[in-house]
Amino acid sequence: MSKSSRYAIVFFGVALVLVAANVHNFLRPKTCYDCFFPYGIPFTLYQEGGEGGGAGIVWVGLLADAAIVIVSSLIVGSAWRAFAKKSSD
């Protein structure tokens, strides 16, 4: 298996796990209807506004989650490569 396909598989796997966690987080019941309610794991992606408004995408959280996917993919892909190299010896 080539190095780039290994990283692609890990990238899509990590992204799938993060998407599943965020879908679960978005579908949780609301506990407060008149306050700010954050959505997103591990960082807030969207914030529902309270009585005064203020709902919207939290761009810093979205960028941080994207960085988490990339960094996690690099770490897991490197570990996979090292393990595959070690087991082939």
C-alpha positions as CSV (number, residue, x, y, z in Angstrom):
1,M,0.0,0.0,0.0
2,S,1.4,3.4,-0.9
3,K,2.1,6.0,1.7
4,S,-0.4,8.5,0.3
5,S,-3.3,6.0,0.2
6,R,-2.5,5.1,3.8
7,Y,-2.8,8.7,4.9
8,A,-6.0,9.2,2.8
9,I,-7.6,6.2,4.5
10,V,-6.6,7.6,7.9
11,F,-7.8,11.1,7.0
12,F,-11.3,9.9,6.0
13,G,-11.5,7.6,9.0
14,V,-10.7,10.4,11.4
15,A,-13.0,12.8,9.6
16,L,-15.8,10.2,9.8
17,V,-15.4,9.7,13.5
18,L,-15.4,13.5,14.0
19,V,-18.5,13.9,11.8
20,A,-20.3,11.1,13.7
21,A,-19.5,12.7,17.1
22,N,-20.7,16.1,15.9
23,V,-23.9,14.6,14.5
24,H,-24.6,13.0,17.8
25,N,-23.8,16.3,19.5
26,F,-26.2,18.2,17.3
27,L,-29.0,15.8,17.9
28,R,-28.8,16.0,21.7
29,P,-31.8,17.5,23.4
30,K,-31.7,21.2,24.3
31,T,-31.4,22.0,28.0
32,C,-32.0,25.7,27.7
33,Y,-34.2,27.6,25.3
34,D,-33.3,31.1,26.3
35,C,-29.6,30.9,26.6
36,F,-26.7,30.3,24.2
37,F,-26.4,26.7,23.2
38,P,-23.1,25.5,21.7
39,Y,-22.8,22.6,19.3
40,G,-19.6,20.8,18.3
41,I,-17.0,18.4,19.5
42,P,-14.2,19.0,20.4
43,F,-14.6,22.7,19.7
44,T,-17.8,24.7,19.2
45,L,-18.8,24.8,15.6
46,Y,-22.2,26.5,15.9
47,Q,-23.8,28.5,18.6
48,E,-27.6,28.9,18.9
49,G,-28.5,32.3,20.1
50,G,-30.4,32.9,23.2
51,E,-33.3,35.4,23.6
52,G,-31.1,38.2,22.4
53,G,-29.9,36.4,19.2
54,G,-26.3,35.9,18.3
55,A,-26.6,32.5,16.6
56,G,-24.1,31.5,14.0
57,I,-21.1,29.5,12.9
58,V,-18.1,29.8,15.2
59,W,-15.2,30.0,12.7
60,V,-12.4,29.6,15.1
61,G,-13.9,26.3,16.3
62,L,-14.5,25.1,12.7
63,L,-10.8,25.9,11.9
64,A,-9.6,24.2,15.1
65,D,-11.7,21.1,14.3
66,A,-10.2,21.0,10.8
67,A,-6.7,21.3,12.3
68,I,-7.5,18.4,14.7
69,V,-8.5,16.2,11.8
70,I,-5.3,17.0,9.9
71,V,-3.0,16.6,12.9
72,S,-4.7,13.4,14.1
73,S,-4.4,12.0,10.5
74,L,-0.7,12.7,10.4
75,I,-0.1,11.1,13.8
76,V,-2.2,8.0,13.1
77,G,-0.8,7.7,9.6
78,S,2.7,7.9,10.9
79,A,2.0,5.3,13.5
80,W,0.5,3.0,10.9
81,R,3.5,3.4,8.7
82,A,5.9,2.7,11.5
83,F,3.9,-0.4,12.6
84,A,3.6,-1.7,9.0
85,K,7.4,-1.2,8.5
86,K,8.2,-3.0,11.8
87,S,5.8,-5.9,11.1
88,S,7.3,-6.4,7.6
89,D,10.8,-6.8,8.9
